[in-house]
Amino acid sequence: MNVITILCDTLRRDHCGPYNHGLPLNQCWSLEAPGWVVPTPNMDRLASRGTVFENAWCGSTPCMPARRDMHTGRLEFLERGWGPLEENDLDLARQVSGSPNQSITRMLREGHNVSQLITDHFHLWEQGSGNYHMGFTGFEFIRGVEGDCFRTDPVEFACPPNERLRKNERHWRNVHFIRKSEEDWFCAQVFSKAATWLDRNHSYEGFYLHLDCFDPHEPWDPPRELVDEFFPCAYDVEGWTGAGPYSKWRGNISEELFKSYRARYAANVVLVDRWLGKLLEKMDEHHLWDNTMIIFTTDHGTYNGDHGRMGKLQTHQHDAVGHIPFIIHHPEYGHGERRRQLVQLVDTYTTTLSAMGKPIPDDRHGLDLIPLLKDSSAATRDYAIAGQFGKSVSITDGEWILHQSPVTENQPLNWYGHCLAKFLHYDLGDYEGGRRPVRNCKSWDAPTWLSDKRGDPNELENLADSNPAKVAEMQDALRTTLIRLGSPEEQHVRLGLSQRNCAG
């Protein structure tokens, strides 16, 4: 079987038609959302051919930790933060294609399959994480988004004044040379090049195509005509930038600028959906629905007014960040169906290998979801966990969710593996025994948080103080889950789980 994975960065679940059912966003589950309808007909089309997972959760965040989950089938955030693949990682591409250092003819004769990466996500090749492409049979980089060090020409170019001296100035210099029409926007290039690849490679029996699309991640700069559907003045607001502040927005930006960011994000989602349709048309043209599985998902969401915040990396992974869209089309099973069992991003690894008839390495944290596609009553996991390295850890059973803050000193904490922390900074000590001590690591300035998602899906009310028995129950579940996953023992101490009454 062929497998196509489509990862769209920072895609909020409430902006996807299969989850909002075409309703205005503030009529879904968050009253803090804007009153816009965000049309995504191609996501709807994919959902009608596939299975929509209602209880899908991220794992390691942010961007590259999530990708290591997908590429290795193991949760990264319990052992280290943002970094590259390491020598002992059994990365997905090599499990599909074997060693890339051989001819394709020999690779196929030895029973391996062609794999292809198409991406504009420049973190995959920049310093600090840049080797995720190396196991693929082929890869294609689309240059120029965000801080990509692409064009250096000393020319005049349009750039928001507040970004002239920031990293994102590179983005505006790059797009000055790249964009002439909508086909030149980055997500359009990703899906167009994927469509071309299918034209040329669809005859392979059992290919793996991995699309890593940076949109709708900021910079939020979609075509003006799409933005005008939500807020016609979005590009005219004083002080606008490509990315909103990763902070509480009230007191930091104006109401008009806040509305501009949300409108441009929504338009970015519409743009992604429009070009996703080009890929689905190729599925029709080459009759690939009958022999190809598609996994459509994201690495995480983002705060877009929820909890009074914009962006990520500030506090617990509440619903807006941790609860993600996840849709699978399988040629035989689950068409137009929905599932409520707990699934996670890390499951893409094992599910892909299972669909392609490849052996699944031992000690993977991900689950094979094909039995669940076959049988709506099949079990997955009792609890899903997620987090960012060195910060709080979230655990949910799909109804209750606990965000467990570490103890005040946030120690002991170790960084496992040879690589250093080169993108998100951590103060690392000397390497010894396979790990480095992490010093002076501050967690979020937020208490342990408990929410009942059945009546509070956006997790606005903290019930930790009023329901200590449930906190203790969820802490016990977290402790047990960490043991099952083989996490470092010091995580129990750092999170206060070695103490019986550790809420707070």
Secondary structure, 3 states (H helix, E strand, C coil): CEEEEEEECCCCHHHCHHHHCCCCHHHCCCCCCCCCCCCCHHHHHHHHHCEEEEEEECCEECHHHHHHHHHHCCCCCCCCCCCCCCCCCCCHHHHHHCCCCCCHHHHHHCCCCCEEEEECCHHHCCCCCCCCCCCCCEEEECCCCCCCCCCCCCCCCCCCHHHCCCCCHHHHHHHHHHCCCHHHCHHHHHHHHHHHHHHHHCCCCCCEEEEEECCCCCCCCCCHHHHCCCCCCHHHCCCCCCCCCCEECECCECHHHHHHHHHHHHHHHHHHHHHHHHHHHHHHHCCHHHCEEEEEECCCCCEECHHHEEECCCCCCCHHHHECCEEEECCCCCCCEEEEEEEECCHHHHHHHHHCCCCCCCCCCCCCCHHHHHCCCCCCECCEEEEECCCCEEEECCCEEEEECCCCCCCCCEEECCCCCCCCCCEECCCECCEEEEECCCCCCCCCEEEECCCCCCCCCCCCCCCHHHHHHHHHHHHHHHHHCCCCCHHHHHCCCCCCCCCC
